[in-house]
Amino acid sequence: MTILVTGATGTVGRQIVAQLVERGAPVRALTRNPAAARFPASVEVACGDLAAPQTLAPALEGVTALHLITFGGDDHAPLPTGPDIVALAAKAGVRRVSVLSSWDETSVEEALRAGDLGWTQLLCVEFMANAYDWAASIREEGVVRVFGNHPGAVVHEADIAAVAVAALVDDGHAGQAYMLTGPEALTPAERVRLLGDAVEREIRFEELSEEEYRASMRAAGEGDDMIEFAVQLGADPPGASSVVLPTVEKVTGRPGRTFAQWAAENAAAFRS
């Protein structure tokens, strides 16, 4: 059973590939740039682009399970090519699909819903790996500046991958939409404290005012629509973002990883 992983060089994709290798499953990793991909020797690397479905047919040969993402290109724009991707997968004989979705449905989910493939949807509030956005300011200034200090049930990328692997390898997951969270809801200030513990350094937490946040986003070149979206999210995040769910443990049989674990695993990225 060959499993094709799209987005294989991404934060979650690499974890999926690694966990499939651990289980001894034949893995094919799809990337737009095979020369830059670094995977274990047992992983077959295939060249392809979800935004150009005509490139996918060779990568799908012999594939019976498929992990999909819903965006493409360096700009992470939602894929408009879902119907073509799903049609190619069905023609190739794919039987199981996991798809990592964003909050807004794309053509990929629409095509899967309209087709006959057994598919499992993975949804997340926020990745623990988003803390990498703080790495530069921590290394250079020892500070994290955030607008809005609301709790979030952030989830470890390895736990997202573990649920995807279960959906790709094991029976009983087709038709499910899994909302994945970590085992605790933590504010940004609490996550910063845990990062400080991991790097054995005091890290200051500074909460920005709305005006300061708008100014920082303008300075970073963000457009008005993105600024308004980010301000609304920081001021009034969805209530679901702080709700801890047992999905990871129910699917995988073990508790979700904590942010303290994530911080310890990734401490080198935050050390000056």
N, C-alpha and C positions, 0 to 999 in steps of 0.2 A: 504494500500500500504506500505509494509515493505521495508525500504531502508537500504541496507548494505553498510557500509563505511569501506573500507580497509585503512590501514595506519591511523587508528583511533586515535592512541596515538601520532601522529606526529604533527608538527606545524600547518599544514593546516587541517589535519583530525580532530583534536579536535574542531577546529572552525566550521567545517561542521556539526559535531555531535551536537554542542551547538545550531547552528542556526536551524537545523531541529527540535530539541526539542522545541525551541521557536515557531516554526510554528505548533507544535502539531503533527508532523509526527512520525509514528512508526519507531524507529531507532534500528538497530543492528550494534554493533561496533566489527569489526574483529581485533583480536590481537593474537600474538604468546604467550602472557603471561597474561591471564585473571586475575590472582591473583594480578598483579601489576597495573591493569587498574583502574582508578578512574573516574567514570562517574555518572551522576544523576541516581537516582533509576529507572526512566522511560526508561533508555537505556538498552537494552538487550546486553550482552557481549558474543561473540562467539569466540571460539578458532580456529585458522586456520593460515596457512602459504601459501602465494602466491607462494613461491618457491616449495611447495609440494602440488600440486593441489588436490591430493586425500583427503586432509584434509578439502576441501572447501564445499563439497556437503551438509553436514548438515547445514552449515551457510547460504547456498543459498536457503534453503527450504522456500517457501512463499515469496521470494524476487522479487519485480517487478522493482526496480531501484537500481543501483550499482555505487558506486564511486570507481575508480581504481587508483592505483599508478603503476609505471612502474619499480620499483626496489624492491629488497628484501634482507633480511639478514642485519646483522650489518655492512657489508661492502658496502651497498647500490649499489650492482652490478645490472646491467640491468637484468630484468627477461627474461629467455629463455622459460618460460612456458605460454606465451600468448595464443597459440592455445588451450591448455587444459582449461585455465581459461575461455576463451570466449565460448568454447563448453559447459562447465558446466553451465555458466550463461544462455545460450540460452535454454538448456534442462530444467532449473529450471523455465523458463518463464519470465526472466528479459526482460523488454521492453526499459528501458532507462539506459544509461551509461554515466557518466562523467569520463574523464581520465586526470589526471594532468601529463603532459609530460615534459621531459627535451628537450634539443636542439637536441639530437640524437634520432632518432626513434628506438623503441625496438620491440620485438616480440608481445607486447601487442597491439600497434597501428596497426601493420601489420595484426594481427588476427581480430581486430575490422573492419578494412577496407575490409577484405575479407568476413566478415560475414554479417548478416542481422539485427543486433541490431541497434537501433537508438542511436548514440553516439555523444558526444560533447567533443572536445579537448580543454584543457586549457593550455596555454603557458605563461610563465612569463619571464621577463628580469632578475629580481633579487628580492628576498624577502627582505622586510624591516627587518625581523627577522635575517638576516645575520649579523646585527649589534651586535648580541649577541657575535660574535667572538671577539669583542673589550672589552667585559665586564671585563675580568680579568685585562687587562693592565690599564683600566680606574680606577678600584677599587684600584689596588695596586700602580700605578705610576701616575695616572692622565694624561695619554698620549695614543694616538692612532698612530700607525706607519703603513703606507700604501704605497704600490708601485703603482703609477698611480693615479692622482687626476682628473679623467674624470667624467663628469656628468652621472647619471643613473636614469632612471624613475622607481625607486624601488616601489614595490606594497605591500600593507598591506595584511597579511595573511587572515584577516577577509574579505577583498574584494575578494580574490581568492575564499574563501569559499562561499561567497554570490552568485557568478556566478555559482559555482558548484551546489548549492542548487536550483537555478533557473532552471538549466538544468535537475536536477533530479525530480523536482516537477511540473514545468510548461511546457506547450506545446511550440513548435516553435524553439527549440534549436538543434534538431537532425541535424547532418550534418555540424554543424558550428565548425570552429576552431577559438577560441577567444584568441587573444594576449592581455594580461592584464598588465597594467602599473598603477603606481600612478599618481596623478594629477600634478606632477612637476618633473623636472629632477634636481637632486642635486648632487654635488660633494661629495666625502667622507668628505672633510673639512667642507662643509656646514652641513652635517649630524652630524658631531662631535660637531659643534657649537650648534645645536639644542638639542643634548643630554646634553650638558653643561647647557643650559637653563633649561632643565627638572630636572636635579639633583642639580641645583643652585650651580654649581662649575665650575671653569675654567678647561677645558680639552685641553691640547696641542695637536696639530696635527703636525706630522712629516712625511714628504714624503721621503721614502727610495729610495736610488739609486738602480739600477738593481743589482749591486754587493752585496749590503747589503740585498736585498730581496732574492737573491739566497742563500746567507749564512744562512739567518734565516730559509728558507725552508729545507735546508740540516740539520740544527740543529734539526729541528722538525721531521726528519726521512723521508722526502718525497723523492720519486724516481726521476730519471732524467726526465722521460716522464712528470710527473706531474709538475715538476719545469718549464720545457720548455713551457708547456701549460699555466701555471699561468703567466709566464713572458710575453708571447705574448698577453694574455688577458689584463694584466695590462698596457702594452705599447700601444696596439692598439685594444681597445674593438670594437665589432661590432657597426656600426653606428646606428642600430636599438635600441641599449641599452639606448640611450638618447632621443628617440622619445616618446612623451606623446600621448597616444591614449585615446579616450573617451569610450572605450568598457565597463568599469565597470558601468559608469553612464547609458549607453544605455541599458544594460542588467538589472540592478537593480533599475534604476529610481532615483538614488542619486549619488552625486559626490564621487569619491574615497577618502579614508582617507589620510591625509597628514602624512609626517614623523614626524612633530611636535606632532601630535596626538599619533602616535606610541610611541614616546619617552616619553610622559607624562604617557601613560598607563603602560610602562615597566621600569620606572625610578628606581624602587627598585633594579633591577638587576645590576645597574651601580653605586650604592652608596656603599661606603666603610664602 
